[in-house]
Structure formats: C-alpha cells, structure tokens
Amino acid sequence: MIIWLIGLSGAGKTTVGTRLAARLRADHPNLVYLDGDLVREVWGGTLTHDIEGREVNAARLSRLCRMLDRQGVHVVAAVLSIFPQWRAWNRENLSSYFEVFLDLPLEVAMARDTKGLYRAALRGDTHDVVGVNIPFPRPAEADLVLDSSGRHGSPDQLVEEILAALPKAGS
C-alpha cells in the first residue's frame, strides 16, 4: 500500500502524513514515511527546485516507492507531486496506490507560509516556488480530496477521513 499525499507547501502534508503513518504502524510495522524534502536530503540535497530538479526528485520518489512496494513495505509519502505523468506511473507500477489531495487555496497557503517560501518568492528573493513561479496542477484523479484549510477539520480529523477511505484490502 502506497498512500500518496499531494498538496501545496503549507497544505499539511507533513503533519497529516506523520500522524497517518503513526496510526497505520500499529497494524503495519513495515511502514515507512517519505517526505519529498527529506528524500532530497538523502540523495545529497544537490537537486535544484526548478522544473528539472523537481522532476528528478519525483522520479526518485516514485521508483523508491516501487522498490519498497515490491518488498512488501507500506509507504506514506508526502509530496508536492506536480507531475501528472508520475502520478499516472504510480498507478501503473505500484500494487496498491491511494492518492490523497490535501486541497488548500493558494491564499491560505500563503497566509500560513510555514517555510517562508511564498514571502521570499513574492519579494523576488527566490524563484521556482510552486504556486507562485511554477504552476500547481490540481490532481484530476485523486482517490480522495480533503479540504486542509482547517475549516472542515483538524489534521487528526483528516487522518480519520483517510483511514476510513482506504481500500479495506490495503488498510
């Protein structure tokens, strides 16, 4: 089972992902949590955040998930996931893939700005920020779409919604 959490920076992917992984580990001790930023660091942190660097990271994440999946290791992955072709690849190459879109209006993400990315991009101090300099294509085929603005529930409530929606054979 690969659970792929998608959303803008600030959508709550890390918060929801780590809590979801902790809940699932009770039944699946062979579960790993992957975060797009942490995976970059594992491979030396030399990739840029431009489109080319982001696509290399997307490919690495998807192929790492396939390797783990083939060994019976479950994964919760928290990633921006701006490449529809890699999400399609995941559906074709992973045995049990469940895509969750943590939907957050860009204005709310900018107000949260937990990493300061949006402020820096708007000032022109940095480039290649998804949502500002790079488009964020909304996932068209997510298995579950959740509003992560906080208006419809806390991160723990979002975790409960994900758990309830998981296919029974994979949960």
Secondary structure, DSSP 4 states (H G I P E B T S, - for coil): -EEEEE--TTSSHHHHHHHHHHHHHTT-SSEEEEEHHHHHHHTTS---SSHHHHHHHHHHHHHHHHHHHHTT-EEEEEE----HHHHHHHHHH-SSEEEEEEE--HHHHHHH-TTSHHHHHHHTS----BTTTB--PPPSS-SEEEE-SSTT--HHHHHHHHHHHS-TTT-
